[in-house]
Amino acid sequence: MIYSLHINDSMNRAVEFFEEKGLKDKVRVMQESTATAVEAAEALGIDVGKIAKSLTFRTNERPVLIVMSGDAKIDSKKFRNTFNVSSKMLDAADVEKYTGYTIGGVCPFNLLTNEIDVYLDKSLERFDVVYPGCGAHDTLVETSLDELKELSNYVDIIDIGKGW
């Protein structure tokens, strides 16, 4: 596991958020890409299930950001039953508009607007510690599920994953 606790010039809002909370020591800036769950798991040398990936979708109400285990996939039927609409991901421009992060660096922390709801998937409950992205393609944060709940201002824990 190669990482640095030194945050360089590529400071981002998520890292600043953790610094403000006094949790800078939880941030991991990797030398490798962490843009996908597989890349993040390889960079940390851990099981992909412990990576908490962030996915953004359209709904009839408001867009949603779903944080789920890196080894889980969206179950279309469960998504439709939960949100009353078929799963359709946001395009890159809308991801950035609602979250303030680009694809590959999306995380549920310090979002740009309050116009997107954050949900956590049940697949995360298997782990004591998970690693969501932290605003950039090379940055992760180590967090417990309780910390993730608190720091993401999540709406609810839902069950819309499969394959884990």
Contacts in CASP RR format, 6 or more apart in sequence:
PFRMAT RR
TARGET T0000
AUTHOR 0000-0000-0000
METHOD contacts of the structure
MODEL  1
MIYSLHINDSMNRAVEFFEEKGLKDKVRVMQESTATAVEAAEALGIDVGK
IAKSLTFRTNERPVLIVMSGDAKIDSKKFRNTFNVSSKMLDAADVEKYTG
YTIGGVCPFNLLTNEIDVYLDKSLERFDVVYPGCGAHDTLVETSLDELKE
LSNYVDIIDIGKGW
1 43 0 8 1.000
1 44 0 8 1.000
1 45 0 8 1.000
2 30 0 8 1.000
2 31 0 8 1.000
2 32 0 8 1.000
2 43 0 8 1.000
3 28 0 8 1.000
3 29 0 8 1.000
3 30 0 8 1.000
3 31 0 8 1.000
3 43 0 8 1.000
3 44 0 8 1.000
4 29 0 8 1.000
4 31 0 8 1.000
5 24 0 8 1.000
5 25 0 8 1.000
5 27 0 8 1.000
5 28 0 8 1.000
5 29 0 8 1.000
6 29 0 8 1.000
7 15 0 8 1.000
7 19 0 8 1.000
7 24 0 8 1.000
7 27 0 8 1.000
7 29 0 8 1.000
8 29 0 8 1.000
10 136 0 8 1.000
12 101 0 8 1.000
12 134 0 8 1.000
12 135 0 8 1.000
12 136 0 8 1.000
12 139 0 8 1.000
13 100 0 8 1.000
13 101 0 8 1.000
13 109 0 8 1.000
13 110 0 8 1.000
13 112 0 8 1.000
13 135 0 8 1.000
14 101 0 8 1.000
14 107 0 8 1.000
14 109 0 8 1.000
14 110 0 8 1.000
14 133 0 8 1.000
14 134 0 8 1.000
14 135 0 8 1.000
14 136 0 8 1.000
14 139 0 8 1.000
14 141 0 8 1.000
15 24 0 8 1.000
15 27 0 8 1.000
15 134 0 8 1.000
15 135 0 8 1.000
15 136 0 8 1.000
15 139 0 8 1.000
16 110 0 8 1.000
17 109 0 8 1.000
17 110 0 8 1.000
17 151 0 8 1.000
18 24 0 8 1.000
18 26 0 8 1.000
18 27 0 8 1.000
18 109 0 8 1.000
18 134 0 8 1.000
18 141 0 8 1.000
21 151 0 8 1.000
23 141 0 8 1.000
26 141 0 8 1.000
26 142 0 8 1.000
26 143 0 8 1.000
27 134 0 8 1.000
27 139 0 8 1.000
27 140 0 8 1.000
27 141 0 8 1.000
28 44 0 8 1.000
28 131 0 8 1.000
28 134 0 8 1.000
28 139 0 8 1.000
28 140 0 8 1.000
28 141 0 8 1.000
28 142 0 8 1.000
29 136 0 8 1.000
29 138 0 8 1.000
29 139 0 8 1.000
30 40 0 8 1.000
30 43 0 8 1.000
30 44 0 8 1.000
30 138 0 8 1.000
30 139 0 8 1.000
30 140 0 8 1.000
31 43 0 8 1.000
31 138 0 8 1.000
32 39 0 8 1.000
32 42 0 8 1.000
32 43 0 8 1.000
32 138 0 8 1.000
33 39 0 8 1.000
33 43 0 8 1.000
33 137 0 8 1.000
33 138 0 8 1.000
34 40 0 8 1.000
34 43 0 8 1.000
34 105 0 8 1.000
34 133 0 8 1.000
34 137 0 8 1.000
34 138 0 8 1.000
34 139 0 8 1.000
34 140 0 8 1.000
35 103 0 8 1.000
35 104 0 8 1.000
35 105 0 8 1.000
35 137 0 8 1.000
36 53 0 8 1.000
36 104 0 8 1.000
37 48 0 8 1.000
37 49 0 8 1.000
37 51 0 8 1.000
37 53 0 8 1.000
37 70 0 8 1.000
37 71 0 8 1.000
38 48 0 8 1.000
40 48 0 8 1.000
40 51 0 8 1.000
40 131 0 8 1.000
40 133 0 8 1.000
40 140 0 8 1.000
41 47 0 8 1.000
41 48 0 8 1.000
41 49 0 8 1.000
41 50 0 8 1.000
41 51 0 8 1.000
41 70 0 8 1.000
43 140 0 8 1.000
44 50 0 8 1.000
44 51 0 8 1.000
44 131 0 8 1.000
44 140 0 8 1.000
46 131 0 8 1.000
47 71 0 8 1.000
48 70 0 8 1.000
48 71 0 8 1.000
49 69 0 8 1.000
49 70 0 8 1.000
49 71 0 8 1.000
49 72 0 8 1.000
49 123 0 8 1.000
49 126 0 8 1.000
49 127 0 8 1.000
49 164 0 8 1.000
50 69 0 8 1.000
50 70 0 8 1.000
50 127 0 8 1.000
50 129 0 8 1.000
50 130 0 8 1.000
50 131 0 8 1.000
51 69 0 8 1.000
51 70 0 8 1.000
51 130 0 8 1.000
51 131 0 8 1.000
51 132 0 8 1.000
51 140 0 8 1.000
52 67 0 8 1.000
52 68 0 8 1.000
52 69 0 8 1.000
52 70 0 8 1.000
52 124 0 8 1.000
52 130 0 8 1.000
52 131 0 8 1.000
52 132 0 8 1.000
52 133 0 8 1.000
52 143 0 8 1.000
52 148 0 8 1.000
53 67 0 8 1.000
53 68 0 8 1.000
53 69 0 8 1.000
53 70 0 8 1.000
53 132 0 8 1.000
54 65 0 8 1.000
54 66 0 8 1.000
54 67 0 8 1.000
54 105 0 8 1.000
54 106 0 8 1.000
54 107 0 8 1.000
54 108 0 8 1.000
54 132 0 8 1.000
54 133 0 8 1.000
55 65 0 8 1.000
55 66 0 8 1.000
55 67 0 8 1.000
55 68 0 8 1.000
55 74 0 8 1.000
55 89 0 8 1.000
56 63 0 8 1.000
56 64 0 8 1.000
56 65 0 8 1.000
56 66 0 8 1.000
56 89 0 8 1.000
56 90 0 8 1.000
56 94 0 8 1.000
56 95 0 8 1.000
56 98 0 8 1.000
56 99 0 8 1.000
56 106 0 8 1.000
56 116 0 8 1.000
57 63 0 8 1.000
57 64 0 8 1.000
57 66 0 8 1.000
57 79 0 8 1.000
57 83 0 8 1.000
57 87 0 8 1.000
57 88 0 8 1.000
57 89 0 8 1.000
57 90 0 8 1.000
58 85 0 8 1.000
58 88 0 8 1.000
58 89 0 8 1.000
58 90 0 8 1.000
58 94 0 8 1.000
59 83 0 8 1.000
59 84 0 8 1.000
59 85 0 8 1.000
60 83 0 8 1.000
60 84 0 8 1.000
60 85 0 8 1.000
61 83 0 8 1.000
62 115 0 8 1.000
62 116 0 8 1.000
62 117 0 8 1.000
63 90 0 8 1.000
63 94 0 8 1.000
63 98 0 8 1.000
63 115 0 8 1.000
63 116 0 8 1.000
63 117 0 8 1.000
64 83 0 8 1.000
64 116 0 8 1.000
64 117 0 8 1.000
64 118 0 8 1.000
64 119 0 8 1.000
65 98 0 8 1.000
65 99 0 8 1.000
65 106 0 8 1.000
65 108 0 8 1.000
65 111 0 8 1.000
65 116 0 8 1.000
65 117 0 8 1.000
65 118 0 8 1.000
65 119 0 8 1.000
66 74 0 8 1.000
66 118 0 8 1.000
66 119 0 8 1.000
66 120 0 8 1.000
66 121 0 8 1.000
66 158 0 8 1.000
66 160 0 8 1.000
67 108 0 8 1.000
67 118 0 8 1.000
67 119 0 8 1.000
67 120 0 8 1.000
67 121 0 8 1.000
67 124 0 8 1.000
67 132 0 8 1.000
67 148 0 8 1.000
67 152 0 8 1.000
67 154 0 8 1.000
68 74 0 8 1.000
68 120 0 8 1.000
68 121 0 8 1.000
68 123 0 8 1.000
68 124 0 8 1.000
68 160 0 8 1.000
68 161 0 8 1.000
69 121 0 8 1.000
69 123 0 8 1.000
69 124 0 8 1.000
69 126 0 8 1.000
69 127 0 8 1.000
69 130 0 8 1.000
69 164 0 8 1.000
70 123 0 8 1.000
70 164 0 8 1.000
71 123 0 8 1.000
71 163 0 8 1.000
71 164 0 8 1.000
72 121 0 8 1.000
72 123 0 8 1.000
72 161 0 8 1.000
72 162 0 8 1.000
72 163 0 8 1.000
72 164 0 8 1.000
73 161 0 8 1.000
73 162 0 8 1.000
73 163 0 8 1.000
74 87 0 8 1.000
74 160 0 8 1.000
74 161 0 8 1.000
74 162 0 8 1.000
75 160 0 8 1.000
75 161 0 8 1.000
75 162 0 8 1.000
76 86 0 8 1.000
76 87 0 8 1.000
78 159 0 8 1.000
78 160 0 8 1.000
78 161 0 8 1.000
78 162 0 8 1.000
79 86 0 8 1.000
79 87 0 8 1.000
79 160 0 8 1.000
80 86 0 8 1.000
80 87 0 8 1.000
82 158 0 8 1.000
82 160 0 8 1.000
90 98 0 8 1.000
92 102 0 8 1.000
92 103 0 8 1.000
95 101 0 8 1.000
95 102 0 8 1.000
95 103 0 8 1.000
95 106 0 8 1.000
96 102 0 8 1.000
96 112 0 8 1.000
97 112 0 8 1.000
97 113 0 8 1.000
98 111 0 8 1.000
98 112 0 8 1.000
98 113 0 8 1.000
98 115 0 8 1.000
98 116 0 8 1.000
99 106 0 8 1.000
99 107 0 8 1.000
99 111 0 8 1.000
99 112 0 8 1.000
99 116 0 8 1.000
100 111 0 8 1.000
100 112 0 8 1.000
101 107 0 8 1.000
101 112 0 8 1.000
101 135 0 8 1.000
102 137 0 8 1.000
104 137 0 8 1.000
105 133 0 8 1.000
105 134 0 8 1.000
105 135 0 8 1.000
105 136 0 8 1.000
105 137 0 8 1.000
105 139 0 8 1.000
106 133 0 8 1.000
106 135 0 8 1.000
107 132 0 8 1.000
107 133 0 8 1.000
107 134 0 8 1.000
107 135 0 8 1.000
107 141 0 8 1.000
108 118 0 8 1.000
108 132 0 8 1.000
108 148 0 8 1.000
108 151 0 8 1.000
108 152 0 8 1.000
108 153 0 8 1.000
108 154 0 8 1.000
109 132 0 8 1.000
109 134 0 8 1.000
109 135 0 8 1.000
109 141 0 8 1.000
109 151 0 8 1.000
109 152 0 8 1.000
111 118 0 8 1.000
117 155 0 8 1.000
118 152 0 8 1.000
118 153 0 8 1.000
118 154 0 8 1.000
118 155 0 8 1.000
119 154 0 8 1.000
119 155 0 8 1.000
119 156 0 8 1.000
119 157 0 8 1.000
119 158 0 8 1.000
120 145 0 8 1.000
120 148 0 8 1.000
120 149 0 8 1.000
120 152 0 8 1.000
120 154 0 8 1.000
120 156 0 8 1.000
120 157 0 8 1.000
120 158 0 8 1.000
121 157 0 8 1.000
121 158 0 8 1.000
121 159 0 8 1.000
121 160 0 8 1.000
121 161 0 8 1.000
122 157 0 8 1.000
122 158 0 8 1.000
122 159 0 8 1.000
122 161 0 8 1.000
123 161 0 8 1.000
123 164 0 8 1.000
124 130 0 8 1.000
124 145 0 8 1.000
124 148 0 8 1.000
125 145 0 8 1.000
125 157 0 8 1.000
126 164 0 8 1.000
127 145 0 8 1.000
128 144 0 8 1.000
128 145 0 8 1.000
129 142 0 8 1.000
129 143 0 8 1.000
129 144 0 8 1.000
130 143 0 8 1.000
130 144 0 8 1.000
130 145 0 8 1.000
130 148 0 8 1.000
131 140 0 8 1.000
131 141 0 8 1.000
131 142 0 8 1.000
131 143 0 8 1.000
132 140 0 8 1.000
132 141 0 8 1.000
132 143 0 8 1.000
132 148 0 8 1.000
133 139 0 8 1.000
133 140 0 8 1.000
133 141 0 8 1.000
134 140 0 8 1.000
134 141 0 8 1.000
143 151 0 8 1.000
148 154 0 8 1.000
END
